Amino acid sequence: MAAPSHLRVLYLTHLSKPASDRSIYRYLRQVRVTSILEIGLGQAERALRMIELAGLHAPAQEIRYTGVDPFEARDPADGPGLNLKTAHRVLKATGARVLLLPGDPLSAIARTANSLQNIDLVVVSASALQAMEQTWFYVPRMLHAASRIFMEHARGKDVEFRQLDAAEVARLCPTTRRRRAA
């Protein structure tokens, strides 16, 4: 996949729909991102665009994309989505290294958190927010000092992404209680 043209970058960062994704695209335009974790793929449009914009700073072969989604087990409340085979075919065509993890965020991240290291960008969609409550425990071990997390949330009728800093991620992590040995 070739790097997007200047006109394409302007379109994605200022005119693309949904408007809530534009903040992610602006971030990708400014910063070199080679590893992306997206929780909640939906139709994979945002994934394709994120990989495309990451191509501004790195060749497609250097970009790692990991997607967590229920795929075939998607609940109707989660909205439309792709099946695993179609998602893999579509995303693999970008030239990026693609890893798709089927299942709920907790089980998928718990299985792979130690192998997913140095993630530059984490994107959490609104459909995955409820399932993220216990998953936050695993997120800090996947990040580095410059990592960014974009979390989608509803604001009235609008949906937008907000960036989380390290302190907010630490606050979201459930506290672990030590069990006393008998």
Summary of the structure (lengths in Angstrom):
residues: 182
radius of gyration: 16.3
end to end distance: 58.6
largest distance: 66.1
contacts: 543
relative contact order: 0.16
helix: 42%
strand: 24%
